[in-house]
Amino acid sequence: MDRAGARRERITTVALGGGCLLNRLLASQLCALLRGRGLTVLTAMQAPPNDGGISLGQAWVAQRQLQRGN
């Protein structure tokens, strides 16, 4: 999405994830570009941005479902 699209859709924050963000050069350049366009960028900090983080999220959802009795 370009800058105009972000404004049109009122997007001010983006969350980045995926295995490609394990590449530090790509991740840092992408974050700099998005921040330069005025967007707030969220990145993985306590879990990896790849499948390990997805698995962690899935485990969290499953645990919440079990706690609720669903």
Residue pairs with C-beta under 8 A, 6 or more apart in sequence:
1 9
1 11
3 37
3 38
5 11
6 12
6 37
6 39
11 39
12 38
12 39
12 40
13 39
13 40
13 41
13 42
14 34
14 39
14 40
14 41
14 42
15 42
15 43
16 27
16 30
16 31
16 41
16 42
16 43
16 44
16 49
17 44
17 49
17 53
17 54
18 49
18 50
19 49
19 50
19 51
20 26
21 27
21 30
21 43
21 44
21 49
21 50
22 48
22 49
22 50
27 43
27 49
31 41
31 43
34 41
35 41
43 49
44 53
47 53
47 56
47 57
